[in-house]
Amino acid sequence: MAKKTAKPQTQTPVEDLEKTSIEINGKTYYLCFDLKRLAEAESFYRRQGYNVNLLVNLSEFTLSGTRDALPCLLRPFHPELTWDQAQDLFSLDVAYKLGGIIAEVMQKALGKAAGSLEAPAK
């Protein structure tokens, strides 16, 4: 019996990903909400020993959860930032901005998901 191998997963090139901008300390950074890229960033940081769980961090809207999500959200567009450097960008102002952005992205995603469950028009 032939052994099955997993198909290589293709990723959208980073330059083609949708960017969500956030201004921090007068500099514009770009956040990524692509699920494959977020899973990759989460795995990258978990391998380094950080206890990040984006399913929890992005849905609980706590200060610590939002702070812990920031490095993963930044990583696809700013891989030069370390975990600590990304967390050093976090402030109360950033928490409010990021919370609003996360809420907006989640509402759009849930709206699309809910819309796909509707019966087609006759």
N, C-alpha and C positions, 0 to 999 in steps of 0.2 A: 504494500500500500504506500502510495506516495505521500510524503509529509507535506502538509500545507504550510505555506509561509504567508506571513502577513503582508498585505500590500503596503508599499511605502506610502506614507501620508504626504500629500502635497500641501504646501503652504502658500498662501498668498504672499508674494514678495512684500517686504516691509514698506517699500515706497508706494505700494498700491493699497495698503490698509487705510481704513478711515481713521483720521486723526481727530481727537478732541483736545482742544487747547486749554491750558490753565496757566495763568500768570502767577509766578511765585517770586517774590523779591525782585520784581521788575524784569524778570526773564520769562519768556514763553517756553513752556514744556508741553509735550504732547503725550496724551494718555491713550492707551490702546484697550479696546473692549472686545477684541477678536478672541473667541473662546480657545482656539488652538494655541494662540500666542500666550494667553493668560495661563493656560495649563502648563505650557513650557516654562514660563517664568516661575510659576508656583513650584514646579518640580526642581528647577534650578536652585531656588532658595532653600527648599526642604533638604536637598542634598548637602547644602552648606550648613545645615543644622538649625535653620530658622523654622519656627512652628507657625507656618502660614497655611490657612485653609480659606481660599477665596469664597467658597460657597457660604461660609459663615461670615467672613469679613465683609463681603459686599452686601449681605442681607440684614445684618444686625444694626448697622448705623451707630456703632459705639465709637468713641474716640480711638480706642486702641485698635479696633478692627479696621477703621478707616486708615489709621497710620500704618498698619501692617499691610494693607492692600496697596498703598502708594508705590512701593518699590516694584511690585509686579505690574501695575498699570503703566509705569514709566519704562520698564525694561525693554520692550520691543523697539521703542524709538530712542532710548537713552541707555544703551547697554554699558556705557562707560561709567555709569553711576553704580556705586556699591550699595548694598542694603543700608549701611549706616549713613551714607551721603544722601540717599533718597529720604530716609527718615529724618535727617537733619533739616530737610525742606519743610517738614510738617510744622504747622502753627495753628492757632485758633482760626485765623483767616482762611488758611488752606483747608482746614477741616470743614468749614461752612461751604466753601466753593466746591470742594470735592464731594461733599454730601449731596449738594444740589445736582451736580453732574451725574453722580451714580443714580440718584432717584430718577432723573430724566431718562437716562439710558435704560434703566430697568422698566420704566413705564412704557417706553417705546417697544422694548422686547416683549413685554407681557401683552401689549396691545396687538402686536403682530401674531403672537402665539394664539391669543383669544380669537383674533380675526380668522385664523386658519381653521378654527373649529366650527365656524358658522356654516350653516347649510348654504349651498350655492343658490343664487337667485334663480327662480323658475321663469 
